[in-house]
């Protein structure tokens, strides 16, 4: 393989350009930090300001992680300069070069990432971006120099696309993966266009920051997103943080390692940026083990298995009203058949009195269909951003539908799409949208009308499908249950 080196755009600006100068700078940030390294860390939150301001908080995170079991590090940073709706950009490189030497890229993992429809390479997203690159010298100096890395700039995901994208991403992770979410917290002051208060500034900034962090630590994605919207909190890494919440393991726990602000350091209450370090302790699991028990089930699922999936979806939602648990539990159903273990994509749709009340799913076949149904039932009920969370009173009037998908495949031309048979994914200019096969017949649309509506759903002009768009198609086995108690 030809070596493709990406040179750090930050050298000489965000940190010293010489090896000796950079080592001395990082050593100063590490001075007097004495900690015990932990071997059960699967993810971390690390700030990304200049080392003068956030370097000590950042170093304190890496110094707490035992590198012995880590075989790859994925750095997820926000895009400060380029808008990328519902997209992740991964640079085209085999090595990253900093003043401390070269870090190898996990090119095999990148190849798997590039198979995902929302992963792209947007060169402009990496030309000036510091959020991912500033982590690399700290990794080299405080953690290890021989662990391959993957830098991913996370675009702006809406909630509808975030959940399936994060779940698909998570299925690629294993016990040897460390995910780093790169983020600073509140940017306060006129310099940042955010002055929600002028009294007790330091105290109020900390209250604001801890409100964000506590929702992150609880893995409460809807609460996290609502808090940001309600407060306007200027957390520049909110996109990678939300992505990490959405894919965090069920067994994960979060612990804060440090908190600081530039305002405290400079004794400045007019402008301040906040920095939080945190460890996520848990395990991503092993993809090989995840799929080892999954049956290579061909064709349609038997009717009995469809009934079991419908019952699982309804029971999962019903239990959430009792326990208030809005994330899928780790409990395995009493009966799991070969059909339920089939690795498929799937959507769960809720309708009430003939109108849509929630629909979320995942297209790519990455895990057993019973796990898809269990999690997406909760997402359709409580996390579809188009609707408020389902209430227990509404639940009695819900008609439930599950779409079990075949693997998506590309078509050469939009004319190859068959209405009523194919579900479709349209992608263009970093935007994408999906319709299930049943949407067009239910609406009475022609193929051209369907593609026009799909373009608008992707945030594109209604005629964007006519030129420059690409399409994936899939088929669906659709099963229904009418109202509560029906199967």
ZAMARGU-4260 file (C-alpha; in steps of 0.2 Angstrom, whole numbers, plus 5000, padded with zeros to 4 digits):
<rodrens>
0) 5000/5000/5000 | 5006/5017/4995 | 5010/5028/5011 | 4999/5043/5011 | 5004/5055/5025
5) 4993/5068/5032 | 5003/5082/5040 | 4995/5091/5055 | 4988/5108/5050 | 4991/5113/5069
10) 5010/5111/5070 | 5017/5128/5075 | 5000/5136/5078 | 4991/5126/5091 | 5006/5117/5098
15) 5025/5119/5095 | 5032/5114/5078 | 5048/5105/5085 | 5048/5088/5094 | 5058/5095/5109
20) 5046/5110/5111 | 5031/5099/5110 | 5037/5086/5122 | 5041/5100/5134 | 5024/5108/5132
25) 5015/5091/5135 | 5027/5087/5150 | 5022/5103/5158 | 5003/5099/5156 | 5007/5082/5164
30) 5017/5088/5179 | 5011/5082/5196 | 4997/5071/5188 | 4999/5054/5197 | 4985/5042/5193
35) 4982/5023/5191 | 4978/5018/5174 | 4962/5009/5171 | 4960/4994/5159 | 4941/4995/5156
40) 4939/5011/5147 | 4930/5010/5131 | 4928/5029/5127 | 4933/5046/5134 | 4928/5064/5133
45) 4943/5075/5130 | 4944/5094/5126 | 4952/5101/5111 | 4958/5119/5115 | 4976/5125/5114
50) 4987/5115/5126 | 4990/5131/5137 | 4971/5130/5141 | 4965/5113/5140 | 4980/5102/5140
55) 4981/5098/5158 | 4962/5092/5158 | 4966/5082/5141 | 4982/5074/5147 | 4973/5069/5163
60) 4961/5058/5153 | 4974/5049/5143 | 4985/5046/5158 | 4971/5037/5166 | 4969/5024/5152
65) 4979/5008/5151 | 4984/5006/5133 | 4989/4987/5134 | 4972/4981/5128 | 4969/4994/5115
70) 4971/4990/5097 | 4963/5005/5089 | 4959/5023/5094 | 4944/5032/5085 | 4945/5051/5088
75) 4928/5059/5084 | 4929/5078/5082 | 4915/5091/5077 | 4916/5100/5061 | 4920/5118/5065
80) 4922/5125/5047 | 4911/5114/5035 | 4893/5109/5036 | 4890/5091/5034 | 4872/5086/5037
85) 4870/5068/5043 | 4888/5064/5037 | 4905/5058/5044 | 4921/5062/5035 | 4936/5051/5037
90) 4952/5058/5029 | 4961/5048/5015 | 4978/5044/5023 | 4988/5029/5030 | 4998/5039/5042
95) 4996/5056/5052 | 5012/5065/5055 | 5015/5077/5070 | 5032/5083/5077 | 5032/5068/5088
100) 5032/5056/5073 | 5020/5046/5062 | 5004/5038/5069 | 4998/5024/5058 | 4979/5024/5052
105) 4969/5008/5055 | 4966/5007/5036 | 4956/4990/5037 | 4944/4998/5049 | 4942/5014/5038
110) 4938/5002/5023 | 4924/4995/5034 | 4918/5012/5038 | 4918/5018/5020 | 4905/5004/5017
115) 4892/5014/5027 | 4881/5026/5017 | 4884/5041/5029 | 4903/5040/5029 | 4912/5050/5016
120) 4929/5059/5013 | 4926/5078/5012 | 4944/5086/5010 | 4938/5103/5016 | 4932/5096/5033
125) 4951/5091/5037 | 4960/5106/5030 | 4959/5117/5045 | 4950/5106/5058 | 4959/5105/5075
130) 4946/5095/5085 | 4953/5078/5080 | 4971/5083/5075 | 4975/5091/5092 | 4972/5074/5101
135) 4986/5065/5091 | 5002/5072/5100 | 4993/5069/5117 | 4989/5051/5112 | 5008/5049/5107
140) 5015/5057/5122 | 5002/5051/5136 | 4995/5034/5129 | 5005/5025/5116 | 5014/5028/5099
145) 5010/5011/5091 | 4991/5010/5092 | 4983/5014/5075 | 4971/5028/5074 | 4955/5033/5065
150) 4951/5052/5064 | 4932/5055/5060 | 4925/5072/5059 | 4907/5071/5064 | 4894/5082/5054
155) 4878/5088/5061 | 4866/5074/5063 | 4847/5076/5066 | 4839/5064/5078 | 4831/5054/5065
160) 4847/5050/5057 | 4858/5050/5072 | 4851/5034/5080 | 4852/5022/5066 | 4869/5029/5061
165) 4876/5027/5078 | 4870/5009/5080 | 4877/5004/5063 | 4894/5012/5068 | 4893/5003/5085
170) 4892/4986/5077 | 4909/4989/5070 | 4917/4991/5087 | 4926/4978/5097 | 4934/4976/5114
175) 4950/4983/5108 | 4942/5000/5103 | 4944/5016/5112 | 4933/5030/5106 | 4938/5048/5110
180) 4924/5061/5109 | 4933/5078/5107 | 4924/5092/5114 | 4925/5109/5123 | 4910/5114/5133
185) 4902/5131/5136 | 4909/5146/5126 | 4903/5161/5136 | 4905/5179/5132 | 4903/5192/5118
190) 4917/5184/5108 | 4906/5169/5106 | 4889/5177/5105 | 4883/5169/5120 | 4879/5179/5136
195) 4864/5171/5145 | 4869/5179/5161 | 4880/5193/5168 | 4880/5189/5187 | 4889/5175/5196
200) 4897/5171/5179 | 4909/5157/5185 | 4895/5149/5196 | 4882/5150/5182 | 4894/5143/5169
205) 4898/5128/5180 | 4880/5125/5183 | 4877/5125/5164 | 4891/5114/5160 | 4887/5101/5174
210) 4869/5101/5167 | 4875/5096/5150 | 4888/5083/5157 | 4875/5075/5169 | 4863/5071/5155
215) 4878/5064/5145 | 4883/5053/5160 | 4865/5047/5161 | 4866/5042/5143 | 4850/5052/5141
220) 4850/5057/5122 | 4833/5066/5121 | 4837/5075/5137 | 4854/5080/5131 | 4847/5087/5115
225) 4833/5096/5123 | 4844/5104/5136 | 4856/5111/5123 | 4841/5117/5113 | 4833/5125/5129
230) 4849/5133/5135 | 4857/5137/5119 | 4873/5130/5128 | 4888/5133/5116 | 4895/5115/5117
235) 4906/5114/5101 | 4907/5095/5102 | 4889/5092/5104 | 4888/5082/5088 | 4902/5069/5093
240) 4895/5069/5111 | 4877/5065/5105 | 4884/5052/5093 | 4894/5043/5108 | 4878/5044/5119
245) 4868/5035/5105 | 4880/5021/5103 | 4886/5019/5121 | 4886/5001/5128 | 4872/4997/5140
250) 4885/4992/5153 | 4894/5009/5152 | 4897/5021/5166 | 4904/5038/5165 | 4916/5047/5177
255) 4922/5065/5177 | 4941/5066/5178 | 4943/5085/5178 | 4934/5102/5175 | 4942/5119/5171
260) 4938/5135/5162 | 4949/5148/5153 | 4940/5161/5163 | 4947/5154/5179 | 4964/5153/5172
265) 4964/5170/5166 | 4953/5178/5179 | 4941/5183/5165 | 4923/5184/5168 | 4919/5192/5151
270) 4924/5177/5140 | 4927/5159/5145 | 4928/5142/5137 | 4925/5126/5148 | 4934/5110/5148
275) 4928/5093/5155 | 4938/5077/5155 | 4929/5060/5157 | 4931/5041/5155 | 4917/5029/5149
280) 4920/5013/5157 | 4913/4997/5149 | 4915/4986/5134 | 4909/4987/5116 | 4909/4968/5115
285) 4916/4958/5100 | 4908/4959/5083 | 4913/4941/5079 | 4904/4935/5095 | 4889/4946/5091
290) 4886/4937/5075 | 4893/4920/5079 | 4875/4915/5086 | 4866/4924/5072 | 4858/4912/5060
295) 4861/4914/5042 | 4843/4913/5039 | 4837/4915/5021 | 4821/4921/5014 | 4806/4928/5024
300) 4804/4925/5042 | 4791/4912/5048 | 4774/4919/5053 | 4777/4913/5071 | 4793/4923/5072
305) 4785/4938/5066 | 4772/4936/5079 | 4786/4935/5092 | 4794/4951/5086 | 4777/4960/5086
310) 4775/4955/5104 | 4793/4959/5109 | 4790/4977/5102 | 4774/4980/5111 | 4780/4972/5127
315) 4796/4983/5126 | 4786/4999/5125 | 4774/4994/5138 | 4788/4990/5150 | 4796/5007/5147
320) 4780/5015/5154 | 4783/5005/5170 | 4801/5007/5172 | 4804/5023/5163 | 4819/5015/5154
325) 4820/5022/5137 | 4835/5012/5131 | 4834/4994/5127 | 4838/4982/5141 | 4852/4969/5140
330) 4839/4955/5145 | 4836/4942/5132 | 4818/4936/5127 | 4813/4920/5134 | 4812/4913/5116
335) 4824/4917/5103 | 4822/4907/5087 | 4833/4905/5072 | 4822/4917/5062 | 4823/4930/5076
340) 4842/4928/5076 | 4843/4933/5057 | 4854/4947/5054 | 4844/4960/5046 | 4840/4979/5045
345) 4823/4984/5051 | 4811/4998/5055 | 4797/4999/5068 | 4782/5010/5064 | 4769/5016/5075
350) 4752/5022/5068 | 4737/5030/5078 | 4720/5031/5070 | 4728/5029/5053 | 4741/5043/5055
355) 4760/5041/5058 | 4765/5042/5076 | 4783/5037/5075 | 4795/5027/5064 | 4814/5024/5066
360) 4825/5010/5061 | 4842/5004/5053 | 4845/4999/5035 | 4861/4989/5036 | 4861/4971/5042
365) 4873/4972/5057 | 4864/4963/5071 | 4850/4951/5075 | 4833/4957/5070 | 4826/4954/5088
370) 4839/4967/5094 | 4834/4979/5080 | 4815/4977/5085 | 4818/4979/5103 | 4828/4995/5102
375) 4819/5003/5087 | 4802/5001/5096 | 4808/5012/5110 | 4816/5024/5098 | 4800/5025/5087
380) 4789/5028/5103 | 4800/5040/5113 | 4814/5047/5102 | 4807/5051/5085 | 4810/5070/5083
385) 4795/5073/5073 | 4784/5069/5088 | 4783/5071/5107 | 4786/5055/5117 | 4772/5043/5116
390) 4760/5043/5131 | 4753/5028/5140 | 4735/5033/5135 | 4740/5034/5117 | 4748/5017/5118
395) 4732/5009/5119 | 4727/5016/5102 | 4743/5011/5093 | 4744/5000/5078 | 4762/4993/5077
400) 4771/4988/5061 | 4788/4980/5058 | 4798/4981/5042 | 4811/4967/5040 | 4823/4972/5027
405) 4834/4964/5014 | 4852/4971/5012 | 4852/4987/5002 | 4861/4987/4985 | 4865/5000/4972
410) 4855/5003/4956 | 4862/5011/4941 | 4847/5022/4937 | 4832/5028/4946 | 4822/5020/4933
415) 4827/5003/4940 | 4817/5007/4956 | 4800/4997/4957 | 4786/5006/4966 | 4779/4994/4979
420) 4793/4982/4979 | 4808/4993/4983 | 4812/5004/4998 | 4825/5017/4993 | 4839/5028/4999
425) 4843/5044/4990 | 4860/5052/4993 | 4867/5068/4985 | 4878/5082/4991 | 4881/5074/5008
430) 4862/5072/5011 | 4852/5057/5011 | 4834/5051/5015 | 4825/5034/5015 | 4807/5028/5011
435) 4801/5011/5015 | 4793/5001/5001 | 4775/5003/5008 | 4776/5023/5008 | 4773/5026/4990
440) 4758/5014/4988 | 4750/5021/5004 | 4752/5039/4997 | 4747/5034/4979 | 4763/5042/4972
445) 4771/5038/4955 | 4790/5034/4955 | 4794/5052/4950 | 4782/5059/4964 | 4790/5048/4976
450) 4808/5053/4972 | 4803/5072/4973 | 4796/5069/4990 | 4812/5059/4995 | 4823/5073/4989
455) 4813/5086/5000 | 4814/5074/5014 | 4833/5074/5012 | 4833/5093/5013 | 4836/5095/4994
460) 4826/5103/4980 | 4811/5093/4974 | 4820/5089/4957 | 4837/5085/4965 | 4834/5066/4961
465) 4835/5070/4942 | 4854/5072/4941 | 4869/5068/4952 | 4860/5057/4965 | 4864/5039/4969
470) 4851/5026/4975 | 4851/5010/4985 | 4836/4999/4985 | 4830/4985/4997 | 4814/4975/5000
475) 4804/4973/5016 | 4794/4959/5024 | 4780/4970/5033 | 4771/4963/5048 | 4757/4971/5057
480) 4748/4971/5074 | 4732/4980/5077 | 4731/4990/5094 | 4736/4984/5111 | 4735/4965/5114
485) 4733/4960/5096 | 4746/4950/5087
</rodrens>
